[in-house]
Amino acid sequence: MAIHRSTLIVNGLDPSALSTQYLAFSEQVGIGAWLRSGHQTFADLALSYSFYDRYRDRIAVARTVREIRELHRQKKIAQLLGWQSAGQLSDDSNLSVTSSPAIANLRGYYELGLRTCGIAYNLANEFGGGCLEPDIGLTRNGRKLVEEIHSLRMVLDVSGHTGERTSLDALYGDRKSVV
């Protein structure tokens, strides 16, 4: 148990709702950091921050590795925020990412703590294909999105829900022969 308690255990992908019951469960099993990933609107994040304020002695948003380690040292859960799909940008602004308000939206969410961002969740969106449409590549807006994610030094999530071609385009750019 000593090794377990001294190890930083990360719940790497969990869209569970914030609740005192889930917080207690996470503490009981020794979760040190929790990547809460899902469709988080501005309103969702505002409510989340109210929860963090109420339980600041147990959980806080972490924006850096240093903050994750410091919260672990304090025996608090480090809350990491992420999206599995950048479709949220379109939903919030009704604008494409080529326009500055949508880019500003990503920056705004970054300032609120968003640190991971996927491109598409299962189905294609204006940025690229989802896993159910593996042959759809990264769109022009998707390329701009990837550039912005990198410029903010966020984690680009091209795991299971993003389509194969979109993922490869995001990883390798315009290289046509990737295998």
C-alpha positions in Angstrom: 0.0 0.0 0.0 2.9 2.4 0.6 4.0 2.2 -3.0 0.4 2.7 -4.1 0.0 5.8 -1.9 3.2 7.3 -3.1 2.5 6.7 -6.8 0.6 9.3 -8.8 -2.4 7.4 -10.3 -4.0 9.1 -13.3 -7.6 8.4 -14.3 -6.7 9.0 -18.0 -10.1 9.5 -19.5 -13.3 9.8 -17.5 -16.4 11.9 -18.5 -18.1 11.3 -15.1 -20.0 14.2 -13.6 -18.5 16.0 -10.7 -20.2 14.9 -7.5 -19.2 14.4 -3.9 -19.8 10.7 -4.3 -17.4 10.4 -7.3 -14.9 12.6 -5.6 -15.0 10.3 -2.5 -14.7 7.2 -4.6 -11.6 8.7 -6.4 -10.0 9.6 -3.1 -10.7 6.1 -1.8 -9.0 4.3 -4.7 -6.1 6.7 -4.7 -6.7 8.7 -7.9 -4.2 11.6 -8.0 -5.1 13.2 -11.3 -8.3 12.9 -13.3 -8.6 13.8 -17.0 -12.3 14.8 -17.2 -13.0 14.7 -20.9 -16.2 15.4 -22.7 -18.5 18.0 -24.2 -17.9 20.8 -21.7 -19.5 24.1 -22.6 -18.7 27.4 -21.0 -21.7 26.9 -18.8 -20.5 23.4 -17.8 -17.1 24.8 -16.9 -18.6 27.6 -14.8 -20.5 25.0 -12.8 -17.4 22.9 -12.5 -15.4 25.8 -11.1 -18.2 26.3 -8.5 -17.6 22.7 -7.5 -13.8 23.2 -7.3 -14.4 26.3 -5.1 -16.6 24.3 -2.7 -14.2 21.4 -2.4 -10.9 23.3 -2.9 -9.3 21.3 0.0 -9.9 18.1 -2.1 -9.7 18.9 -5.8 -8.4 21.7 -8.1 -7.8 22.3 -11.8 -4.2 21.6 -12.9 -2.8 23.4 -15.9 0.8 22.1 -15.8 2.7 19.1 -14.7 4.2 21.1 -11.8 0.6 21.8 -10.6 -0.3 18.1 -10.9 2.7 17.2 -8.7 2.0 20.0 -6.2 -1.6 19.0 -5.8 -0.5 15.3 -5.4 1.9 16.4 -2.7 -1.0 18.2 -1.0 -3.1 15.1 -1.3 -5.6 16.8 -3.6 -6.9 15.4 -6.9 -5.6 17.3 -9.9 -8.5 17.9 -12.3 -7.3 17.9 -16.0 -9.8 19.2 -18.5 -10.1 18.0 -22.1 -12.4 17.6 -25.1 -12.6 14.5 -27.2 -13.9 16.6 -30.1 -13.2 20.1 -31.2 -16.8 20.3 -32.5 -17.4 22.3 -29.3 -15.8 25.3 -31.0 -18.5 25.2 -33.7 -21.3 24.6 -31.2 -20.3 27.6 -29.1 -19.6 30.2 -31.8 -21.6 29.1 -34.9 -18.4 30.2 -36.7 -15.7 28.3 -38.4 -12.3 28.0 -36.9 -11.0 30.2 -39.8 -12.6 33.2 -38.2 -10.8 34.8 -35.3 -13.7 34.4 -32.8 -13.5 30.6 -33.0 -9.7 30.7 -32.5 -10.3 33.0 -29.6 -12.8 30.5 -28.2 -10.1 27.8 -28.1 -7.8 30.3 -26.4 -10.5 31.2 -23.9 -11.1 27.5 -23.1 -7.4 27.1 -22.7 -7.3 29.9 -20.2 -10.1 28.1 -18.3 -7.9 25.0 -18.0 -8.6 23.0 -21.2 -5.4 21.1 -21.9 -6.3 18.3 -24.3 -8.4 18.5 -27.5 -9.5 15.8 -29.9 -10.5 16.6 -33.5 -13.7 14.5 -34.1 -15.8 12.1 -32.0 -16.8 9.1 -34.1 -18.4 11.2 -37.0 -16.9 13.8 -39.2 -17.1 17.5 -38.3 -15.7 20.6 -39.9 -12.2 19.7 -38.8 -11.9 16.1 -40.0 -13.3 12.5 -39.9 -14.3 10.4 -37.0 -13.5 6.7 -36.4 -16.6 5.6 -38.2 -15.4 7.5 -41.3 -11.7 6.4 -41.4 -11.0 7.7 -44.9 -11.9 11.3 -44.3 -8.9 13.4 -43.8 -8.1 16.6 -41.9 -9.9 19.6 -43.4 -8.5 23.1 -44.0 -10.1 24.2 -40.8 -8.7 21.1 -39.1 -5.2 22.1 -40.1 -5.7 25.5 -38.6 -7.1 23.9 -35.5 -4.0 21.6 -35.2 -1.7 24.6 -35.6 -3.6 26.5 -32.8 -3.5 23.5 -30.5 0.2 23.2 -31.0 0.8 27.0 -30.6 -1.1 26.8 -27.2 1.1 23.7 -26.3 -2.0 21.6 -25.7 -2.2 17.8 -26.0 -3.7 16.9 -29.4 -5.8 13.8 -28.9 -5.9 11.6 -32.0 -6.8 8.4 -30.2 -9.7 6.1 -30.7 -12.5 8.5 -31.8 -10.7 10.4 -34.5 -10.6 8.8 -38.0 -7.4 7.1 -39.2 -6.8 9.5 -42.1 -7.5 12.5 -40.0 -5.2 11.3 -37.3 -2.4 10.6 -39.8 -2.9 14.0 -41.4 -2.7 15.7 -38.0 0.5 13.8 -37.1 2.3 13.9 -40.4 0.9 17.0 -42.2 0.8 16.9 -45.9 2.9 13.8 -46.4 0.9 11.5 -48.7 2.7 8.2 -48.1 2.4 7.4 -44.5 2.3 3.8 -43.4 
